[in-house]
Amino acid sequence: MDVREFDFTLPPELIAQEPPAVRGSSRLLHLDRGSGARTHTTIDRLATFLDAGDVVVVNNTQVFPARLLGRRQPSGGAVECLLVNCLSSEDGGSREMWKALMHPGQKLSPGAHVVFEREGVGTLRGEVLERHFHGRRTIQLSTDNGRTVRDVVDAIGHVPLPPYIRRDDRADDRDRYQTVFARQRGSIAAPTAGLHFTPQILESLAERGVQTVEITLHVGYGTFQPVRVERVEEHRLEPEHYEISEAAAAAVEAARSQSKRVVAVGTTTTRTLEAVARVNAGRVTAGSGATDLFIYPGFEFQVVSGLLTNFHLPASSLIMLVAAFAGRDAVMAAYADAIGQRYRFYSYGDAMLIT
């Protein structure tokens, strides 16, 4: 399957640079995957498309300020570092080894020293240990005064807004680029379909008789890494950590046993549920682990029967997952409709519900 089959032209002005003025006010395109019919509405009407007994599954991961801005030593040249995942922690957390994406890559060879600091707030010192492909590095971070690396990262780090949001992060992004159910720290990107939810929307689901349950998948580089191959089947995702509680697994299986819908909020939730089912004879069970499951057309879904998702980048692994769920032609037609209706795209954009 050719990656170009999932390409489309998006007017740049439709790439949302800001969150909606009010959380929970985004537009919603409903796609009926049986008939292909489309309905235009708003996210606060989500409950009207669901039935009592359905289960909505959200990702409760929490984004941490993983983007560090600093300088090389001794040259003083600017350095940017996106922390991807922690490999080890020593000395009570005052020294940690991380996989990271760093820029400028060509100047950051093993042995290079960098410093990230905000005067009066905190300082991190780093040494590049290994160089990998596509700007990736292994870096060791340490603090000067015994504070934990985590505390200093939280104090001086920046919200890792995606590169298509062409502005610097602001203080309010620490709230708006976070779901209202974010509890488990560990993501470098938000599970963006969850950004639409408000306490009022969750309450409307409950009043409808729809149960909301939480699972965790920490969004890493695997979710948004570019597709650099020409054939879809050759793309690979990097593993991401997940956790499913006993209560969440029981709720999902109870809904399935009663022929109710399991509606995944976002592609991360979808991949987690389907990955667990694939190794547990089709059942969602409690536990933790890592998944590199890549879903593209031809995939047989065992758990998810509804999907709430944002509008994704052309030729990305995310739009391929959506196409696997609803059919490529129906999804591409829905995207064309959304463009014609001037929907907002990507992380801070509008939403699509597929049932």
N, C-alpha and C positions, 0 to 999 in steps of 0.2 A: 504494500500500500504506500502510495507516494505522499510524503509530507505536504506537498503543495495542494493536495485535495482539501486541506484544512486552513488554507490561506484565504484572506479576504482583505479588502481595502477599507481602512477605518479613517474617517476624517479626524485629524489631530485634535480639533476642538471638542471632540466627544470623549476624550480621555480626561476623566475627572481629576482635577488638581486639588480639590477641596472636598471634605465630607459634606453631605447635605446640611443645610442650615440647622435642621432639627433631626436628631437621630430618629429613625422610624418613619421618615416621610418619603423614602425613595419610591420610585415607580417599580411596578412588578409586571412582568410579562408571563402569563400562564400558558404553557404549551401542553396540550393533551397529546400524549405520545401514541394514543390509539388512532385518533382521527387526524392529528396534525393541526387541529383548530387552535387559534391563538386568541387570548383575551388580554386587554391592557387594563391594568388597575394599579393599586398601590399596595405597598408591603403591609400596611396596617389591616388589610383585608385578607391576610394569609389564612386565618382560621376558617374563612368561608369556603375554602377549597378542600378542607379536610373533614374527616368524620370522627365521631366518638369512637374511642378505642385505638385510633391511629397513634403511632409513637413518632415523635420528632426527636432526632438524635443530633446533639450539638457537640462541638469541640471546645472544651474548656481550657485549652492551652492559653498561656499568658505570654505576650511578647515582652522581651527585655530589651533595654537600650543597647543593642549589640554593635552599633556603628561607632567606632572610635576615630577621632581626628587628632593627629599629632604631627611629630616631626622626626626626621632621622637625626642620629647623633654620630659624628659631630657636625655634619654639613648643615643641618637645619632645614633640609628639604621637606616639603609637605608629604604626609603619609596618611592614607585612609585604610582602616582595617575593619572588616565585618566578621565578627566572631560567629563561627558556624556551630561547632560543638566542642565541649570540654573533653579532653582525653584523660587528664589526671589532675589531682589536686593534692598539694603537700603543704606542710608547715601550717596546719590549721586553716588552709584556704588562702594563705598569703602568697602562694606560688602555684600557678596553674599552667598546664599545657593545653593549647587549643588548636583545632583546625580553623583556618581563617581564609578569607579572600582579602588580598592586599593590593594596594595601588600606590605608587607605580611599580608594577611587577618586575620590570627589567632591572631595577636598582636595588631590589631587596633579596639579595642572595643570603645563603646561610652565613651566620655570623654578624649580619647587620643588626644594629641596635637602634631602637626607636623609643620615644617617650610620648605618653598621652597624659595631659594634665589640664586641670582647670584651677587657676590660682585660688588658694583658700578653700578648695573643695577636695581635691585629691590628685594623686599622681600614680600612673602605672608605667613601669619600665618593661620593655619587651626585647627579646632576642629571637631572630629568625633562626629556626633549627633546621628546617628542611624546605626545599622548593619542589612544588608539584605543578601539574598542568593548569592552564587557564587562570593564572593569578593566585592559585591556592598555595598556602604556606602552612607549615607547622610552626607555631610561635609559643614561646614561654613568656608569661606575664608574671610580674611580681610587684609588690608594694614596698614602700620604703619604711613604713612605720608600724607594720604588723597588722594593719587593716586587711580584711579579706579582699581578694580580687573582685568578688561578687559585689561587695559594698561600693567599691570605687567605680566599677563599671556602671552600677545603678546611678551613681552620683554624677559622673562626667560623660556617660555615653549618650548617644543620640538615637532617637527612634529610627529604625531602619526602614524608612519609606522606600518603596520600589523606585527604580531609576526613571520610570515614566512619569513620576510625579516630580516635575522639574522646579522644585523650590526647596529651600532648606526646611528642615523640620522645626516645629514650634512647640512651645510648652503644651498647647492644647492637643497636640497629636498624641501625647502620652495617654490621654483619655479616649480620643476619637479613633485612634488606631488600635483599639482594644475592645473586645466584646464585653457586654455587661456580665457575662458569666465566666470571664477569665479568672482562673484560680491557680493553675499549675504552670509555674514559670518555666520557660524553656524554648520559646519560638523566636525565630528571627524574621518572621513575617506573620501577619494576622491571618486567621482563617476567615477570609473576608465576607463570606456569606453570612457569618454570624454577626457582623457589624451592624446589620439592620435591626436587630432585636432590641426591644425596650421592655421594661417591666410590664408595660401595658399590653404589648403584643403577647408576651408570655402568659399574662393573665387571661387574655382573650382565648388563647389555645386551651387553657385549663377549663374555662367556662364552657367550651365546646365539647369537653370530654377528651381532649387530646393530651396525652402525657408527654412531657419533655424530659429527656434523660441526657446525661453528660458522659462523654468519653474523652480521652486525651490522645491527641497526636501532636507531637512537637514539630512544627513546621520548620524544615531545614532547607538546605540548598536543593535537595531533590525535588521539591515541589515546583520551584520556578526556574530550574536550570534550563538553558536554551536547548532546543532540539537541533543538534548539529549534524544529523545524518539525513540522507535523502529518503530512506525507507523507514516507515514508522516502526516496523518490527525490530529494527536495529537499535532503537533508543533504549537507554537504561536509566533508571532512577537510583539515587543514592538512598540508603536505608534511613528511616526516620522512626523514632521511638514512640510507642503507643502504650496506653494502659486502659483496660476496661474493667470496671468494678462488677462485683457479683450482682448488684442491684440493676445496673444498666443492662447486663447480659440477660438477666431474667425478664426485664421489661420488653426487650426486643423479641425474645423467644416467645413470650406470652402473646404478643401482638401477632406474630407469625402463626402461632397455633390457632388463633381465632380468625385467620385470613384478613387481618387488618394491615394497613400500610405501615411500612417503616420508611420514614422520610428523612433522608440524610441532609443535614445542613452543611453544604460544601463538599468539595472534592476530597478534602483530607478525611472527613468522616466516612465518606463512601469507600475510600481505599482501605481504611482501617477495618470496617465491618466486613468487607468482602475478603480481605486478606486473612482475617481470623477464620472466617467460614471455610475458606479453601483448605485449611490445614486441620479442621475439626469436623470433617464429614458433613459440611454444610450448616453447622450450627455456630452461633456466636456464643463464645464462652469467656469467662472472666480470665484475666491474666495480663501480662505485659510482655513486650518484646520489641522487635523492629521489623518494619516492612519496607520492601522496595517494589511493591506491586505496581506495575504500569498497566493501566486499563485503556484499551483502545478498541475500535470496532471489531466485533467478533467475540468479545468477552461475554461470558454467560453470568449474569448477575444472579446471586442466590439469596440475597438478603434485602437489598435496597429496592423499594418499589415507588419511591418518590424522591425528587432531588430539588433542593433549593440552592441556587448557585448564582454567582455574578457572571458578567460577560467578560470573556477571557481574551488573551492575546492571540493573534493569528498564528496558526501552525504551532501551537503550544501543546504540551502534554495534557493540559487542563481541558482545552476544547475537544481534544481527542476522547477524553473520558466522557464528557457530556454527549458527544456524538455516539459513543458506544451505548449509552443509556437510552437515547431517544431516536437514534438514527441520524446518519450524517446529513441527508437531504433535508430532513425536518429541522435540524439544528441550524444549518446554514441559511435556510429560509427564515427562521426565527431571528437570526442575527441580522439578516438583510432588513427585515421588518423593524427591528430595534434601531438600526441605523437610520432608516427612513423616518422613524418616529422620534429621532433625536434623543434616544436613551443615553445615559452616562455610562461609560465603560470602565472596567478594571476595578481596582481595590476600593476606591471611594465611590464607585458608580452604583447603578441600579441592579435589580435582581431578576432572575428568571426561575419560575417554579415549573417543574416537569412532573406530571402525574399521569 
